[in-house]
């Protein structure tokens, strides 16, 4: 298992932050085999598919620009003009081939690690010029693995090439008996298709190298337990900072809760230790919703805000405790309290009607609370 310079085992998978920092440094998974296969295969395929047209165009280019008249031969300006035109035309003829190979190189590079632009990767690091570090890289486990891969690649591709020569041996021998022009055409055809097969067989090497590079990339970025702890501290802050953040979050939540109290239809109290506020909109709610709750000082603040906004306050100790312990903020009341809350809302309606008509307040009824929901 990998270890760092302190001897601690890197047994933890890299975090999202560590992976992001590696990308910022330009450290992303890359496969040389994938790049080599893509460029070689694309280049050979382009040669095979475009060879006839390219050869015809190049033949016409040579005929046009290098079969000069006597006057042009002794005219330096004319000679330079022909040379410039020939170079321009040659580049245009070979442009599709260059475009295919460049596109293959770019796509193969971004297929594994994505598009990354890192200024840190371009910084000059004099330590990279150290012969000692160079020797360490050569004789390291990674260097040994690269050597084994190179030898395996040489043996594999050499074997494929030898097999193709053996299979096509008769055709190669027949080239000596053919006319020069026909032999050149046949040789070019054989060379193109055999090169395409060899390059295609290298796909197997890429299929092995790509998973290995992904695994090795994750292995190099693995973290020790101390690194995980340090990152957690940097990400979430120290305990006292987290405690302060939680305190601020509670204050914000309490402030928002208090903003809902004026919108409540009724406040149920213990009468002093507990207070809960309920709101019910028959058109939008299936059941009354608890919008605020608290004990001691918070309960007193809920009662104070409610009274200042003419929200009815009803003393019902058993119902207040049941609502406080069984219902969370923003949740509807449980079915077991439907009857009690229905009687409570009916009482609040009667109380408001009596106040509007100047009559005395009706007596507070009993609010039945099931035994399983009672809290003492």
Secondary structure, 3 states (H helix, E strand, C coil): CCECCCCCECCECCCHHHHHHHHHCCCCCCCHHHHHHHHHHHHHHHHHHHHHHHHHHHHHHHHHHHCCCHHHHCCHHHHHHHHHHHHHHHHHHHHHHHHHHHHHHHHHHHHHHCCCCCCHHHCCCHHHHCHHHHHHHHCCHHHHHHHHHHHHHHHHHHHHHHHHHHHCHHHHHHHHHCCHHHHHHHHHHHHHHHHHHHHHHCHHHHHHHHHHHHHHHHHHCCECHHHHHHHHHHHHCCHHHHHHHHHHHHHHHHHHHHHHHCCCCEEEECCCCEEEEEECCCCCCCCCEEEEEEEHHHHHHHHHHHHHCCCCEEECHHHHHHHHHHCCCCCECCHHHHHHHHHHHHHHHHHHHHHHCCCCCCCCCCCCCCHHHCCC
